[in-house]
Amino acid sequence: MLMLNPLYGELYLKQSTAVTVKLGPFLDDTDGKTPENALTLTQSDFRLSKNGGDMAQKNQSSNATFDEIGVYDVSLNTTDTNTIGRLRIDVLKSGALPVWKEFMVLDGNSYDRQVLGYEYTQDGRRILFVDKTTDGAGDTGTRAAPYDTIASAISGGAKNDVIFIIDGTYDEGSLEPKEGQILIGQSRTSTIISKSLVSSTSYVLKLSTGCQIHNLTVTANSDGWAIYCEDVHNIVLKNLKVNGQVDSLAVTQVIEGRIQNYLIDGCFFDATYDATGLGYIDGLTIRNSTFIARGTYAPTAVPQSIGLNVNLCNGSAENCYFASIIPSGGSNVAAGHKATAARIQGACTFTLKNCRLYAETLNSSHNGFVRALTVGNVLSNGAKVYAENCRYTSQKSGGSSVLSDIVSEGSPAGEAVVIGGYPDTAKVSGTVRIVDADTDETQSKLPAGTIAAIGDQMTLEDEAITSAKIAAGAIVKGSEATGWNDPTTAAINSAIEAGQVGLDAAAAKTAAEALPSAADIWDALTSGISTSGSIGKLIKDNLDAAISSIEVGSTTPRINYPAGPPYRLKASDLKDGTYGSNAPVRLAPGATDVAFSVDMRPLFGNVLVTSVGTPTVSGGSITAAALGPRDHEAMVQLSGTATASESRTVTFTVTMANGDTVTLKVSIIVTAA
């Protein structure tokens, strides 16, 4: 795609992108007006100069194609357009007058922003918009022409793009975001991806390495997984509500090796079988989240319903609620059926801190197992779990179910080390060590650094722990959450409906419910870090780490704030072979720490500044330092104290994206006292 630059009469091309341009008209060299419509223009006829370099024939080998009135279509390939800056094409053909044309080649981000109208985050990620209420005609993903489906945004986008989804229910499944893509919903409660799946191995979302999902509801309405991950790394899930049939979330390793870095924060998972199935992860971090398995789905002869199901994962969970509840109705009453709030097994080390583990059967015919925590064995290796200040409940309404607060099982068995908290010693079996948090025994028996800040920060009274959790906002919002110590299914449902589980979604919705500008989206991603319930609070902490670990392509550095209005100058050709500014920087006596900028567009058009050299000052008490580029501006910081009536010159170099470098001289004039 081409676009005319109204200031300089040039056409923009995208760097390293094949394109066909029009060249002409070719006119008869005798009368100067008759179109030459039958020329054979070969590869060698086209001479290219890239950003002022020597002429050479174009790399693309095909002949030009005649259009009309002496105009020809000329194809260029990625080599022809690989250099940022001016691209000149000259043709000198026998029988025709000479023809030439100049283009401006921009880097990909600049081209997308200036020509196609895309918006970008400050770290260089392109923002694509999705709005299901549009007709889909001419979708490009810009704010003005959003995609109407998430699938089309994923397909049309590139790796590391941000996909911002406007509120609505999107009936889509088998979505596979590309590497590093970030999906952000306008609001968790009103941006919904929902699909009726056809098999137990189908999915709504399947994530790639580096993907992040924020502020959405994801629902699998029948068999299958809501979110599925296989052999991928650096995943972030934040402020989600996820509903599934088999597993709300499934993470596994298929090829040899282990999954690295997986963050779950502020999420709510609800499933009729297992809320989650997580395997083979190093660096699994779960915070401020709720996992509930409701035990109404029986895909196997001896079914199970597990809130948190962890296999061979090294990591931690803090301030979370894990529950498995067998309802009064339903058919999941087979011998051996396991209702488990959290199961951790295999060769791994896992830490639980300030968590609530709740398992209950309301079915008087249930005769399986009801367990708050199981520490087990996989592939002949047992897990080791450190549980600090957690609360465990296993209970039933009649029947012959076997109740256990903590079970260590397998051969060799897993091991649980319990520091503080509430296991009923009559319902503890296997290799379980209960440690008094107020004695030195904890320090002597636990590996150094495994558990931090142990002690009596929480008393061992039910009401005190509940109050502490409410005050910290860890699990329940608001003091109205009565009955949370030993909740029935009805109490849990009431708490969920009242928004008392997990983070406060209403605050997040308020922060993002209006269609924001690009700057607003970036603010939503990075600000509000201390505001409970804000988008920034939900996603800031891990976003920076995830971005720094993946390649986001070339991007131009940018200073966050512009210079003040009196100190915004424009570059000027001084007509003596040197360059300066259109005006001096005027300072009052005593002034210090003033930043000024020089807009380079009068010299270079829309070419971006890439670097600013170290400035020098012609004597005096004023010093200068380069702040760097800000789009088309070069920014410099003045320090020291301005002395009345002094006059100085600041000299520095500016390097442009097209490779040109110029030296600027800017006058500094201090007024009289």
C-alpha positions as CSV (number, residue, x, y, z in Angstrom):
1,M,0.0,0.0,0.0
2,L,1.2,3.5,-0.9
3,M,0.4,6.9,0.7
4,L,1.2,10.4,-0.5
5,N,3.2,12.5,1.9
6,P,1.5,15.9,1.5
7,L,4.5,17.8,2.8
8,Y,7.1,16.4,0.5
9,G,5.1,14.9,-2.4
10,E,6.7,11.4,-1.7
11,L,5.2,8.0,-1.6
12,Y,5.7,5.8,1.5
13,L,6.9,2.2,1.2
14,K,7.2,-0.3,3.9
15,Q,10.7,-1.6,4.6
16,S,11.6,-5.1,3.3
17,T,8.1,-5.5,1.7
18,A,7.4,-6.5,-1.9
19,V,5.3,-4.0,-3.7
20,T,4.2,-2.9,-7.2
21,V,4.5,0.8,-7.9
22,K,3.4,2.9,-11.0
23,L,6.1,4.7,-13.0
24,G,5.5,7.2,-15.8
25,P,4.2,8.6,-18.0
26,F,6.8,7.6,-20.6
27,L,6.6,10.2,-23.4
28,D,8.0,10.2,-26.9
29,D,11.4,11.9,-26.9
30,T,10.6,13.6,-30.3
31,D,7.4,15.6,-29.5
32,G,7.5,15.3,-25.7
33,K,3.8,14.5,-25.4
34,T,2.9,11.2,-27.1
35,P,2.6,8.3,-24.6
36,E,5.0,5.4,-25.2
37,N,2.6,2.4,-24.7
38,A,4.7,-0.4,-26.2
39,L,8.0,-0.2,-24.4
40,T,9.8,-3.3,-23.2
41,L,11.2,-2.3,-19.7
42,T,13.4,-5.0,-18.3
43,Q,15.1,-5.4,-15.0
44,S,18.3,-3.7,-16.1
45,D,16.3,-0.6,-17.3
46,F,15.4,0.3,-13.7
47,R,18.2,1.9,-11.7
48,L,17.7,2.3,-8.0
49,S,19.5,4.5,-5.4
50,K,18.9,3.6,-1.8
51,N,19.1,6.5,0.6
52,G,21.6,8.4,-1.6
53,G,23.7,5.3,-2.4
54,D,25.1,4.4,-5.8
55,M,22.7,3.4,-8.6
56,A,22.2,-0.3,-9.2
57,Q,19.6,-2.3,-11.2
58,K,16.5,-3.4,-9.2
59,N,16.7,-6.9,-7.7
60,Q,13.3,-8.0,-8.7
61,S,13.7,-9.7,-12.1
62,S,10.4,-9.3,-14.0
63,N,9.6,-6.8,-16.7
64,A,7.3,-3.8,-16.2
65,T,3.7,-4.2,-17.2
66,F,1.9,-1.6,-19.3
67,D,-1.1,0.1,-17.7
68,E,-2.3,3.0,-19.8
69,I,-1.3,6.5,-21.1
70,G,2.4,5.7,-20.9
71,V,2.3,4.4,-17.3
72,Y,3.8,1.1,-16.3
73,D,3.5,-1.2,-13.2
74,V,6.9,-1.9,-11.7
75,S,7.5,-4.7,-9.2
76,L,9.9,-4.4,-6.3
77,N,10.9,-7.2,-4.0
78,T,12.0,-7.2,-0.3
79,T,15.7,-6.5,-1.3
80,D,14.7,-3.5,-3.3
81,T,13.0,-2.0,-0.3
82,N,15.3,-3.1,2.5
83,T,16.9,0.3,3.3
84,I,15.1,3.0,5.3
85,G,15.2,6.4,3.7
86,R,14.7,7.8,0.2
87,L,14.4,5.3,-2.7
88,R,14.9,6.8,-6.1
89,I,14.0,4.9,-9.3
90,D,15.4,6.2,-12.7
91,V,14.7,4.9,-16.2
92,L,16.5,6.0,-19.3
93,K,14.9,4.2,-22.3
94,S,15.7,4.8,-26.0
95,G,12.8,6.6,-27.7
96,A,11.3,8.0,-24.5
97,L,12.1,10.9,-22.2
98,P,13.8,10.1,-18.9
99,V,11.5,9.1,-16.0
100,W,12.3,9.0,-12.3
101,K,10.4,8.9,-9.1
102,E,11.3,9.1,-5.4
103,F,9.8,7.1,-2.5
104,M,10.3,7.2,1.3
105,V,10.9,3.8,2.9
106,L,9.7,3.6,6.5
107,D,10.3,0.9,9.1
108,G,7.4,-1.4,9.7
109,N,6.0,0.3,12.8
110,S,6.2,3.8,11.4
111,Y,4.5,2.6,8.1
112,D,1.7,0.9,10.0
113,R,1.2,3.9,12.2
114,Q,1.4,6.7,9.6
115,V,-0.1,4.9,6.6
116,L,-2.4,2.2,7.9
117,G,-3.6,4.0,11.0
118,Y,-2.6,1.4,13.6
119,E,-1.9,2.4,17.2
120,Y,1.0,1.2,19.3
121,T,1.9,0.7,23.0
122,Q,5.0,2.5,24.1
123,D,7.0,-0.7,24.1
124,G,6.3,-1.1,20.4
125,R,3.3,-3.6,20.4
126,R,0.7,-2.9,17.7
127,I,-2.9,-2.7,19.0
128,L,-5.6,-4.6,17.1
129,F,-9.3,-4.0,17.9
130,V,-12.1,-6.5,17.8
131,D,-15.8,-5.5,17.9
132,K,-18.4,-8.1,17.0
133,T,-21.0,-5.4,16.2
134,T,-19.2,-4.4,13.1
135,D,-20.0,-5.9,9.7
136,G,-16.4,-7.2,9.1
137,A,-16.1,-5.5,5.7
138,G,-12.6,-4.2,5.1
139,D,-11.4,-5.3,8.5
140,T,-7.8,-4.2,9.2
141,G,-7.9,-4.2,13.0
142,T,-7.6,-0.4,13.5
143,R,-9.9,1.5,15.7
144,A,-11.8,2.7,12.7
145,A,-12.0,-0.7,11.0
146,P,-11.9,-3.3,13.8
147,Y,-12.1,-7.0,13.2
148,D,-15.5,-8.5,13.9
149,T,-14.1,-11.9,15.2
150,I,-11.2,-12.8,17.5
151,A,-10.1,-15.5,15.0
152,S,-9.6,-12.9,12.3
153,A,-7.6,-10.7,14.6
154,I,-5.3,-13.6,15.6
155,S,-4.9,-14.6,11.9
156,G,-4.4,-11.1,10.7
157,G,-2.1,-10.1,13.5
158,A,1.6,-10.7,14.0
159,K,3.4,-12.2,17.0
160,N,3.5,-9.9,20.1
161,D,0.4,-7.9,18.9
162,V,-2.1,-6.7,21.6
163,I,-5.7,-7.7,20.7
164,F,-8.2,-5.5,22.5
165,I,-11.7,-7.1,22.5
166,I,-14.7,-4.9,22.9
167,D,-17.5,-6.1,25.2
168,G,-19.8,-8.8,23.7
169,T,-20.3,-12.6,23.7
170,Y,-18.1,-14.2,21.0
171,D,-19.2,-17.6,19.9
172,E,-15.8,-18.8,18.9
173,G,-13.6,-21.8,19.6
174,S,-10.3,-23.5,18.6
175,L,-8.6,-20.1,18.9
176,E,-4.8,-20.3,18.8
177,P,-3.2,-16.9,19.5
178,K,0.3,-16.5,18.0
179,E,3.5,-16.3,19.9
180,G,3.5,-13.4,22.3
181,Q,0.1,-12.1,21.4
182,I,-1.8,-10.5,24.3
183,L,-5.6,-10.8,24.5
184,I,-7.3,-8.1,26.6
185,G,-11.0,-7.9,27.2
186,Q,-12.8,-4.6,27.8
187,S,-14.3,-6.0,31.0
188,R,-14.1,-9.4,32.6
189,T,-17.9,-9.7,33.1
190,S,-19.0,-8.5,29.7
191,T,-16.2,-9.6,27.3
192,I,-17.1,-13.3,26.9
193,I,-15.6,-16.0,24.7
194,S,-18.0,-18.9,24.8
195,K,-18.2,-22.1,22.7
196,S,-20.0,-25.4,22.8
197,L,-17.2,-27.9,22.2
198,V,-17.6,-31.3,20.5
199,S,-15.1,-33.5,22.2
200,S,-13.2,-33.9,25.5
201,T,-9.9,-32.9,23.6
202,S,-11.3,-29.7,22.0
203,Y,-10.7,-26.2,23.4
204,V,-11.8,-22.6,23.3
205,L,-8.3,-21.2,23.6
206,K,-4.9,-22.9,22.9
207,L,-2.0,-20.6,23.9
208,S,1.4,-20.2,22.3
209,T,4.7,-19.3,24.1
210,G,4.6,-15.8,25.5
211,C,0.8,-15.4,25.3
212,Q,-1.1,-13.3,27.9
213,I,-4.8,-13.4,28.5
214,H,-6.4,-10.6,30.6
215,N,-9.8,-9.4,31.7
216,L,-12.1,-12.0,30.0
217,T,-14.6,-14.7,30.6
218,V,-13.8,-17.9,28.8
219,T,-16.5,-20.6,28.8
220,A,-16.5,-24.2,27.4
221,N,-20.2,-25.1,27.3
222,S,-19.8,-28.8,26.9
223,D,-16.9,-31.4,26.6
224,G,-13.4,-30.0,26.4
225,W,-11.1,-27.4,27.8
226,A,-11.7,-23.7,28.2
227,I,-7.9,-22.9,28.0
228,Y,-5.3,-25.4,26.9
229,C,-1.5,-25.2,26.8
230,E,1.0,-27.7,25.4
231,D,4.8,-27.3,25.5
232,V,4.6,-23.5,25.8
233,H,6.4,-21.0,28.1
234,N,6.1,-17.6,29.7
235,I,2.3,-17.6,30.0
236,V,0.3,-15.0,32.0
237,L,-3.4,-15.4,32.9
238,K,-4.9,-12.4,34.9
239,N,-8.3,-11.3,36.0
240,L,-10.1,-14.1,34.2
241,K,-13.3,-16.0,34.8
242,V,-13.0,-19.5,33.3
243,N,-15.7,-22.1,33.1
244,G,-15.1,-25.6,31.8
245,Q,-16.5,-29.1,31.5
246,V,-13.5,-31.4,31.7
247,D,-10.8,-28.9,32.9
248,S,-11.2,-25.1,32.9
249,L,-7.5,-24.9,32.4
250,A,-5.2,-27.7,31.1
251,V,-1.4,-27.4,30.9
252,T,0.8,-30.3,29.8
253,Q,4.1,-31.3,28.3
254,V,4.2,-33.7,25.3
255,I,7.7,-33.4,24.0
256,E,10.7,-33.9,26.2
257,G,11.5,-31.0,28.5
258,R,9.6,-28.8,31.0
259,I,7.4,-25.8,30.7
260,Q,9.0,-22.6,32.1
261,N,7.2,-19.7,33.9
262,Y,3.4,-19.7,34.3
263,L,1.5,-17.0,36.2
264,I,-2.1,-17.2,37.3
265,D,-3.3,-14.0,39.1
266,G,-6.7,-12.8,40.1
267,C,-8.6,-15.6,38.2
268,F,-11.7,-17.6,39.0
269,F,-11.9,-21.2,37.6
270,D,-15.1,-23.2,37.8
271,A,-15.5,-26.7,36.3
272,T,-17.8,-29.7,36.6
273,Y,-14.8,-32.1,36.6
274,D,-11.4,-30.6,37.4
275,A,-11.0,-26.8,37.7
276,T,-7.4,-27.2,36.5
277,G,-4.9,-29.8,35.3
278,L,-1.4,-28.4,35.4
279,G,1.7,-30.5,34.6
280,Y,5.5,-30.3,34.0
281,I,5.9,-26.6,35.0
282,D,8.9,-24.9,36.5
283,G,8.0,-21.5,37.9
284,L,4.3,-22.0,38.4
285,T,2.9,-19.0,40.4
286,I,-0.7,-18.8,41.5
287,R,-2.0,-15.7,43.4
288,N,-5.3,-14.4,44.6
289,S,-7.3,-17.0,42.6
290,T,-10.2,-19.3,43.2
291,F,-10.6,-22.9,41.8
292,I,-13.9,-24.8,42.3
293,A,-14.7,-28.3,41.0
294,R,-18.4,-29.1,41.3
295,G,-18.4,-32.9,40.7
296,T,-21.3,-33.0,38.3
297,Y,-19.4,-34.6,35.3
298,A,-18.2,-38.2,35.1
299,P,-16.0,-38.9,32.1
300,T,-14.4,-42.0,33.6
301,A,-15.6,-45.1,35.4
302,V,-14.1,-43.8,38.7
303,P,-14.5,-40.1,38.3
304,Q,-12.8,-37.3,40.3
305,S,-13.4,-33.6,40.9
306,I,-10.3,-31.6,41.8
307,G,-10.0,-27.9,42.4
308,L,-6.3,-27.5,41.9
309,N,-4.7,-30.5,40.2
310,V,-0.9,-30.2,40.0
311,N,1.5,-32.8,38.6
312,L,5.2,-32.5,38.6
313,C,5.2,-28.7,39.0
314,N,7.6,-26.6,41.0
315,G,6.0,-23.4,42.3
316,S,3.6,-21.8,44.8
317,A,0.1,-20.7,45.5
318,E,-0.7,-17.7,47.8
319,N,-4.0,-16.2,49.0
320,C,-6.1,-18.7,47.0
321,Y,-9.3,-20.7,47.5
322,F,-9.4,-24.3,46.3
323,A,-12.7,-26.3,46.6
324,S,-14.3,-29.5,45.5
325,I,-18.0,-30.0,46.2
326,I,-20.2,-32.9,45.3
327,P,-23.8,-31.7,45.0
328,S,-26.8,-33.4,46.5
329,G,-28.0,-34.6,43.1
330,G,-26.0,-36.2,40.3
331,S,-24.5,-39.6,39.7
332,N,-20.9,-39.2,40.9
333,V,-21.2,-41.5,43.8
334,A,-19.1,-44.4,42.6
335,A,-16.8,-46.2,45.0
336,G,-13.4,-44.5,44.9
337,H,-14.7,-41.2,43.6
338,K,-12.3,-38.5,44.8
339,A,-13.5,-35.0,45.7
340,T,-10.2,-33.1,46.4
341,A,-9.7,-29.4,46.9
342,A,-6.0,-29.6,45.9
343,R,-3.9,-32.5,44.7
344,I,-0.1,-32.0,44.2
345,Q,1.9,-35.0,43.1
346,G,5.1,-36.2,41.4
347,A,8.8,-35.1,41.7
348,C,8.3,-31.5,42.7
349,T,8.3,-28.9,45.5
350,F,5.3,-26.7,46.0
351,T,4.4,-24.1,48.6
352,L,0.9,-23.1,49.7
353,K,0.6,-20.0,51.8
354,N,-2.6,-18.4,53.3
355,C,-4.8,-20.7,51.3
356,R,-8.3,-22.1,52.0
357,L,-8.8,-25.8,51.0
358,Y,-12.4,-27.0,51.2
359,A,-13.8,-30.4,50.2
360,E,-17.4,-31.4,50.8
361,T,-20.0,-33.9,49.7
362,L,-23.6,-33.0,50.0
363,N,-24.7,-36.3,48.5
364,S,-25.6,-38.8,51.2
365,S,-25.0,-41.7,48.8
366,H,-21.4,-40.7,48.0
367,N,-19.0,-43.4,49.2
368,G,-15.7,-42.2,47.8
369,F,-13.0,-39.9,49.2
370,V,-13.4,-36.3,50.4
371,R,-10.0,-34.6,50.8
372,A,-8.8,-31.0,51.4
373,L,-5.2,-31.7,50.3
374,T,-3.6,-34.8,48.7
375,V,0.2,-35.0,48.4
376,G,0.9,-37.9,46.0
377,N,3.2,-39.9,43.8
378,V,3.7,-39.9,40.0
379,L,6.3,-41.8,38.0
380,S,7.7,-43.3,41.3
381,N,8.3,-39.9,42.8
382,G,6.4,-38.2,45.6
383,A,5.8,-34.4,45.9
384,K,7.0,-32.3,48.8
385,V,4.5,-29.6,49.9
386,Y,5.1,-26.8,52.4
387,A,1.8,-25.4,53.6
388,E,1.9,-22.3,55.7
389,N,-1.1,-20.8,57.6
390,C,-3.6,-22.6,55.4
391,R,-7.1,-23.8,56.4
392,Y,-8.4,-27.3,55.6
393,T,-11.9,-28.6,55.7
394,S,-13.3,-32.0,54.7
395,Q,-16.9,-32.8,55.5
396,K,-19.9,-34.7,54.4
397,S,-23.7,-34.9,54.7
398,G,-24.2,-38.5,55.7
399,G,-23.0,-41.5,53.6
400,S,-19.9,-43.5,53.9
401,S,-17.4,-41.1,52.4
402,V,-13.9,-41.1,53.9
403,L,-12.9,-37.6,55.1
404,S,-9.3,-36.4,55.1
405,D,-7.9,-32.9,55.7
406,I,-4.4,-33.9,54.5
407,V,-3.3,-37.2,52.9
408,S,0.1,-38.3,51.8
409,E,-0.1,-41.3,49.5
410,G,1.9,-43.4,47.0
411,S,5.1,-45.4,47.1
412,P,7.3,-43.6,47.8
413,A,4.8,-41.3,49.4
414,G,4.7,-37.6,49.0
415,E,5.5,-35.4,52.1
416,A,3.5,-32.5,53.5
417,V,5.1,-30.0,55.9
418,V,2.4,-28.0,57.7
419,I,3.3,-24.8,59.4
420,G,0.5,-23.3,61.4
421,G,-3.0,-23.7,60.1
422,Y,-5.9,-26.0,60.8
423,P,-5.6,-29.7,59.9
424,D,-7.7,-31.9,62.1
425,T,-5.1,-34.4,63.2
426,A,-7.7,-37.1,63.3
427,K,-8.1,-36.6,59.5
428,V,-4.4,-36.6,58.6
429,S,-2.7,-39.7,57.2
430,G,0.6,-40.6,55.6
431,T,3.9,-38.6,55.7
432,V,2.6,-35.4,57.2
433,R,4.7,-33.3,59.5
434,I,2.9,-30.6,61.5
435,V,5.3,-27.9,62.7
436,D,4.6,-25.4,65.5
437,A,5.2,-22.0,63.8
438,D,6.1,-20.4,67.2
439,T,9.1,-22.6,67.8
440,D,12.6,-23.0,66.4
441,E,11.6,-26.5,65.1
442,T,10.5,-24.9,61.8
443,Q,13.8,-23.2,61.2
444,S,15.8,-26.4,62.0
445,K,13.8,-28.8,59.8
446,L,12.9,-26.7,56.8
447,P,15.4,-25.9,54.0
448,A,16.8,-22.4,54.4
449,G,14.7,-19.8,52.6
450,T,11.8,-22.2,51.8
451,I,9.3,-20.4,53.9
452,A,9.6,-16.7,54.7
453,A,7.8,-14.6,57.4
454,I,6.5,-17.5,59.4
455,G,5.3,-17.1,62.9
456,D,2.2,-15.7,64.6
457,Q,1.1,-13.1,62.0
458,M,-2.2,-14.9,61.9
459,T,-3.8,-16.2,65.1
460,L,-5.3,-19.7,65.1
461,E,-8.8,-18.6,65.6
462,D,-11.3,-19.0,62.8
463,E,-12.8,-15.6,63.0
464,A,-9.4,-13.9,63.2
465,I,-8.1,-15.6,60.1
466,T,-11.2,-14.8,58.2
467,S,-10.9,-11.1,59.2
468,A,-7.3,-11.0,58.2
469,K,-8.1,-12.4,54.8
470,I,-10.9,-9.9,54.3
471,A,-8.6,-7.0,55.4
472,A,-5.9,-8.2,53.0
473,G,-8.3,-8.6,50.1
474,A,-6.9,-12.0,49.5
475,I,-10.0,-14.1,48.9
476,V,-13.1,-12.3,50.1
477,K,-14.1,-8.6,49.4
478,G,-16.2,-7.1,52.2
479,S,-17.1,-8.0,55.7
480,E,-20.5,-9.2,54.6
481,A,-19.1,-12.6,53.7
482,T,-20.7,-14.4,56.6
483,G,-20.5,-18.2,56.7
484,W,-17.2,-18.3,54.8
485,N,-15.4,-20.3,57.5
486,D,-17.4,-23.5,56.8
487,P,-19.4,-22.6,53.7
488,T,-22.1,-24.7,52.2
489,T,-22.5,-24.9,48.4
490,A,-25.2,-22.3,48.7
491,A,-22.9,-20.0,50.7
492,I,-20.2,-20.3,48.1
493,N,-22.5,-19.6,45.2
494,S,-23.9,-16.6,47.0
495,A,-20.4,-15.3,47.6
496,I,-19.5,-15.8,43.9
497,E,-22.6,-14.0,42.8
498,A,-21.9,-11.1,45.2
499,G,-18.4,-10.7,43.7
500,Q,-16.7,-11.7,46.9
501,V,-14.4,-14.3,45.4
502,G,-11.1,-13.3,43.8
503,L,-10.4,-9.7,42.8
504,D,-13.0,-7.0,42.4
505,A,-14.1,-7.3,38.8
506,A,-16.4,-4.2,39.0
507,A,-13.5,-1.9,39.6
508,A,-11.7,-3.4,36.6
509,K,-14.7,-3.0,34.4
510,T,-15.1,0.7,35.4
511,A,-11.4,1.3,34.4
512,A,-11.8,-0.2,30.9
513,E,-15.5,0.0,29.9
514,A,-15.1,3.0,27.6
515,L,-13.4,2.4,24.3
516,P,-9.9,3.8,25.2
517,S,-7.3,5.6,23.2
518,A,-4.0,4.0,22.6
519,A,-2.6,6.0,25.5
520,D,-5.5,4.9,27.7
521,I,-4.8,1.2,26.9
522,W,-1.2,1.7,27.8
523,D,-2.2,3.4,31.0
524,A,-4.5,0.5,31.8
525,L,-1.6,-1.9,31.2
526,T,0.9,0.0,33.3
527,S,-0.7,2.4,35.8
528,G,-2.8,2.1,39.0
529,I,-0.2,-0.3,40.5
530,S,-1.3,0.6,44.0
531,T,-5.1,0.7,43.3
532,S,-6.9,-2.4,44.3
533,G,-9.0,-3.8,41.4
534,S,-7.5,-1.5,38.7
535,I,-6.3,-3.0,35.5
536,G,-2.7,-1.9,36.3
537,K,-2.9,-3.8,39.6
538,L,-4.1,-6.8,37.7
539,I,-1.4,-7.0,35.0
540,K,1.5,-4.6,35.6
541,D,3.8,-6.9,37.7
542,N,4.2,-9.6,35.2
543,L,3.8,-7.6,31.9
544,D,7.2,-6.0,32.1
545,A,8.9,-9.3,32.8
546,A,7.1,-11.0,30.0
547,I,7.8,-8.2,27.5
548,S,11.5,-8.2,28.4
549,S,11.8,-11.9,27.7
550,I,10.5,-11.9,24.1
551,E,11.6,-10.2,21.0
552,V,9.1,-7.4,20.0
553,G,10.9,-6.3,16.8
554,S,12.6,-3.1,16.0
555,T,11.2,-0.1,17.8
556,T,12.3,3.5,18.2
557,P,13.1,4.6,21.8
558,R,10.9,7.4,23.1
559,I,11.1,9.9,25.9
560,N,7.9,9.8,27.9
561,Y,7.2,13.5,28.3
562,P,7.6,16.4,25.9
563,A,9.5,19.6,26.6
564,G,7.6,22.6,27.9
565,P,6.0,24.8,25.2
566,P,8.7,27.6,25.4
567,Y,11.5,25.0,24.9
568,R,10.1,23.2,21.8
569,L,12.3,24.3,18.9
570,K,12.5,23.4,15.2
571,A,15.6,22.4,13.3
572,S,16.8,25.0,10.7
573,D,19.3,25.1,7.8
574,L,21.5,28.1,8.6
575,K,22.5,28.3,4.9
576,D,26.2,28.3,5.8
577,G,26.7,24.5,5.7
578,T,25.6,24.2,9.4
579,Y,22.3,23.5,11.2
580,G,20.7,25.0,14.3
581,S,17.3,25.9,15.6
582,N,14.7,28.4,14.6
583,A,15.0,30.2,18.0
584,P,17.3,30.2,21.0
585,V,16.5,28.7,24.4
586,R,15.8,31.7,26.7
587,L,16.4,31.2,30.4
588,A,15.8,33.4,33.4
589,P,18.8,33.9,35.8
590,G,18.9,31.1,38.3
591,A,17.1,28.6,36.0
592,T,18.1,25.0,36.3
593,D,17.1,21.6,35.0
594,V,15.4,22.6,31.8
595,A,14.7,20.2,29.0
596,F,14.4,21.4,25.4
597,S,13.6,19.6,22.1
598,V,14.4,20.2,18.5
599,D,11.8,19.0,15.9
600,M,13.8,17.5,13.0
601,R,10.9,17.4,10.5
602,P,11.8,20.7,8.7
603,L,15.0,18.9,7.6
604,F,13.9,15.2,7.3
605,G,10.1,15.1,7.0
606,N,8.6,12.2,8.9
607,V,11.9,10.3,9.4
608,L,12.2,9.4,13.1
609,V,15.2,10.3,15.3
610,T,17.1,7.3,16.5
611,S,19.8,8.7,18.8
612,V,21.1,12.0,20.2
613,G,24.9,12.4,20.8
614,T,26.5,13.8,23.9
615,P,26.2,17.6,23.9
616,T,29.0,20.1,24.6
617,V,28.5,23.6,26.0
618,S,30.7,26.6,25.2
619,G,31.8,27.4,28.7
620,G,29.9,28.9,31.6
621,S,28.0,27.2,34.4
622,I,25.4,25.5,32.3
623,T,25.9,21.8,31.5
624,A,24.0,19.5,29.1
625,A,23.1,15.8,28.7
626,A,21.3,13.9,25.9
627,L,17.8,12.7,26.9
628,G,17.4,10.9,23.6
629,P,14.9,10.7,20.8
630,R,11.1,11.4,21.1
631,D,9.7,10.4,17.7
632,H,10.8,13.3,15.4
633,E,12.4,15.3,18.2
634,A,15.9,15.3,19.7
635,M,15.8,16.1,23.4
636,V,18.5,17.6,25.6
637,Q,18.6,18.3,29.4
638,L,20.2,21.5,30.7
639,S,21.6,21.5,34.2
640,G,23.6,23.8,36.4
641,T,22.5,27.4,37.3
642,A,22.0,30.0,34.6
643,T,23.9,33.3,35.2
644,A,22.4,36.6,34.2
645,S,23.3,37.9,30.7
646,E,25.4,34.9,29.7
647,S,25.2,33.4,26.2
648,R,26.2,29.9,25.4
649,T,26.0,27.4,22.5
650,V,25.0,23.8,22.9
651,T,26.4,21.5,20.2
652,F,25.2,17.9,19.6
653,T,24.7,15.3,16.9
654,V,21.4,13.8,15.8
655,T,21.1,10.5,14.0
656,M,18.0,9.8,11.9
657,A,16.3,6.5,11.1
658,N,17.4,6.8,7.4
659,G,21.1,6.8,8.6
660,D,21.8,10.6,8.2
661,T,23.6,12.4,11.0
662,V,23.7,16.2,11.4
663,T,25.3,18.4,14.0
664,L,23.0,21.0,15.6
665,K,24.1,24.2,17.3
666,V,21.5,25.7,19.7
667,S,22.0,29.1,21.4
668,I,21.3,29.5,25.1
669,I,20.5,33.1,26.1
670,V,20.1,34.1,29.8
671,T,18.2,37.4,30.3
672,A,19.6,40.2,32.4
673,A,18.9,40.2,36.2
